[in-house]
């Protein structure tokens, strides 16, 4: 069984949309469909019910989720505990969903340009311990997450460099009064309940900093997708917005995964920036780590230029 097919299955099970899943995974819809069908044939069951309009998990698909998750977690653990540390290996951790920020496509390009360095990508929530034990070289996280999670007495000095600058936008029900606006000011949000997805998008910190400058107080509520919908961050946030008739705030680059449903995406003005950073342990970098850091830190200007506006 191809373990990458399990990764693709879990993403499709999360978003229940072939287009969104394929964009997230950086593969074509036809490739994703072929891989899912291959997995179904190997297992001898249907994992999804498909119609022309939507995709639903079958009972077999729901049952497979915990097993697939465990297999992938064990694979990551095996790599970290037994394979890493070899000359030429480089381990990079993702504690959250980072694919919308173009991490994967740049990693693929780095691997093509540096075939002598084996890039090992793992998902982990315990990246502090892994950096401390030299099991992980870099971690990609939203700026500010370390401030919330990093113990003050932890015996590890961490540095970070900027990777990506984005801006915050509002996700609003179509029938909300603010949906008529082309740009929403912070003062417009003052009397509204505002949802932020935490920690994956980490909208709260840049939002609060901007509000403090404008002397505006917002009613912010942190949400997890499971609060409203099991399995899908995108659908969960849309459900929360539509059902409760409230406003959610997310980075603009993530908004492409929210373009379905009875909602509108409206930018905030003046711009409220948010940042992604690369964190790493302060130590003498290996040649492989230096090569990777030099490569990845050359990306922000390119990405920011692509997002520049008049």
N, C-alpha and C positions, 0 to 999 in steps of 0.2 A: 504493500500500500504506500502510495506517495504521501508523505506527511504534508507536503505543500498543498495537496488537495484538501487536507483537513483544515489548514489555515484558511483556504478559500471558502470552504463550507461554513466555517464559523463566521466569517465576514458576511456571507450571504444570509446566514441565519440571523445576523444582527440587524441588517438593513432591509432585508426582504425585497431587494430591488437589484436586478442584474446590472443595470447601468451604474448605479452608485457603487456596488461592490467591485465591479471591474475597474472603475475610475480609481477607487481607493487602492486596489491591488496592482494598478498599472498593467493590466492585461486587457485584451479585447473581450467583449461580451460573448463572442462565439467560443473563445478559448475557455472562459469560465464555465460556460454551459457544457462544453465537451468534458471538462475535468469533473464537474458534478455528476454528469451521466456515467463517467467511468467509475467514480466512487460508488454510485448506486448499483451499477452492474456488478462490481466486486462484492458488495455487501448483499446483493440480491433483494433489495428493498427500495422503495421510493422515499427519498428524504424530503421532498417538497411537492406540494400541489401547485401546479402552474396553470394559470389562465392567461388570456390576452391582456388582462388588466393588472393582475397582481400575483404575488407569490406567497404561499403559506407553508409553514413547516408541517410535515406529517408527524404522526406520533413517533415514528422511527427517527425522524430528524430531531425531534425534541429529546428523545432518549440518547441520541448520539452526542449531544453537546457536551455533557460532563466528561464523557470518555475521550472525546477529541481534545478537549482542553487539557485533560490530564496527560495524554500522550505528548502533546506539544510542550507542556511544562517539564515533563520528564526528559524530553529531548534536550531542551535548553539547559536543564540541570546537568545532564551528562556532558554536554559540551563544556560548560563552565568548570566542572570538577575534574574532567579527564583529558580534554583535548586542548584547552587554552593553555597559554604559557609557552607554546612552541614558538621558535623564532619565525617571525612573519605573521603570527596570529594577532588579530586586533579585535577586541570585544567591545561592542557598543550596545548600550541598554536603552530601552524605551519604557518608561513607567506608565505611559499613557498612549492615546491614539495620536500618532504624529504624522501619519501618511498624508493628510491633507496639506501639510506644510512641505511637501516635496522632498522629504528626507529620502525615501526609497529610490527615487529617480536619480538623485545625486550620488547615493551610495553605489548604484549600478554603474554610473559613469566613473566614479573613483576606482571601482574594481577593474573596469576595463582599462583604465590608464595605469593601474598599478597591479599587474597580475601576480607579482611576487608577494603581495600582502593579502592574506586571507582574512576577509572581513566577516566576523561572526555576529549576527544580530540576535539579541535576546530581549524578551519582555520580562521586566521584573519590577516589583514594588520595593524591593529591598536593595536598591542600588547603592545606598550609603555603605552598607556592610560589604557589598561586593567590591566597591572602590577601595575600601580599607584593606580588604584581603587580596587586593590586586587581581580580582576575578573579572574586573570590568575597567576599561580605560576611559570611556566617555559615556555620558548620559545626556540625551536630548530632552529638555523639559521647558515648560513655560516659565518665564522669568517670574520670580516671587515664590515659586513652589518650595524652594529650599528654605526661604525665610519662614515658611509655615511648618516645615517638617524636620529641619536640621536641628538636633539638640545642641544647646549652647556649650555643653561640656563634652561633645563628641570628639574623640582623639583623631581628627582628620581635618586637614586644611584644604578647602575646596576653592578652586578658581573657576570662573566662567567667562566665556566670550560670546558676544551677540551672534546669532545665526540669522534671524529673520525679524523684520519689522512689519507689523500688520496694523489694521485699524478696526475698531469695533463698529458693528452695525446692529440694528434692531430687527428682531423677528416679531411681526405684529399680525394679529388676525385681520383679515380683509375688511371686516366691518367695524374695526376700531377707529375712533375719531382721528387718531394720529396717522392712520394708514393713508390719509389724503395728502400728507406732507411729502415733499421730495427729500428734505433733510430734517432730522429731528434734533432739537437742541436739548442740552441737559436740563434746562429749566422746564421743558415740556414733560420730562419724565418725573418731575418732583412729586406729583400726586398719584403716581402709578406704582403698583407692585412690579418689581423688576426681577426676573429670574436669571441666574448665572449658572452655567454648568461648571462644576468644580470637581477635581482639579484640572480636568483635561483642557479646558479652554482658559481657565484662570482669568476671567474677565473682571473679577472683583477689584483687584489691586489697582490697575490703571484707571478703572472707572471711578473708584473712590478718590484717587489722587486728583483726577480732573474735577471732581465735584468739590473737593476741598478748596481748590483754586477759585472756583466759581461761587463758593459758599452756598452750595446746594446740598440738601439732604435727601438721599434716596432710600426707599424701602426695598432692600435687597434680600432675596431669598435664594440660598444655595440649593440646587436640586441635583439629584442623580437620576439617570434615565429610569432606573428601576422604581423610582417613586411613582411613575406614571405608566410605564410600559415595560414589560420584561424583554430584555434582549436588544433593543435598538435605541441608541443614543439619539439619532436624528428623529425617528418617529416619536420617541418619548418626549423630546423637547417640543415638537410640533403639537402633540396631544396636550401637553401642559399649557401651551400658549392658547390653543383653540378652546379647550374645555373650560379653562379658568378665565379666559378673556383677559390675559395679561401679556406683558412684553418680555421677551428674552433678549439678552445681549450676548453676541458671539463675535469672534474674529471674522472678518470679511472672507478670508480664504476658506473658512469652514462653511460659509453660507451656501456654497454650491451643493452641499449635501442636504440643504433644507428647501430646495426649490420645488417641492411638491406639497400639495395640501392647500387649504384656504388661508394662505398667509402671504405677507408682503415683506420684502427685505428693504429696509430704509437705512441709509448711512446716518451717523451721528455727526453733527457739526457744532463747534469746531471739532476737528478730528481727535478722537481718543485713541492713542497708539497702544499697542500691546506687543510684547516681544517674546521670542523663543531664544533660548541660550544653549550653549554646549558647556556642560560642567565636567570638570576633571580634577583628579587629585593633584595637589601641588607636590611635584617631585621632578627628578630629572627624566625628561621624556625619552623614550626609546626612539630609534630612527623611524620605526613604523608609525609611532604616535605623532612624531613631528611632521611626517609626510601627510598624515591624515588631517592634522590640525591646520597646517598651511593650506591644504586643499579646501577644507570646509569653510575656513574663515574668509576665503576669497569669494564665497557665494553671496553674502548679504547685499553687497552693492548691486550685483546683478538682479537679485530678487526685488530690491527696493526700487530700482529703476523701472522694472516691469510693472510696478504698482504706482508709479508716480502719476500725479494728476496736475493739471494746470491750476 
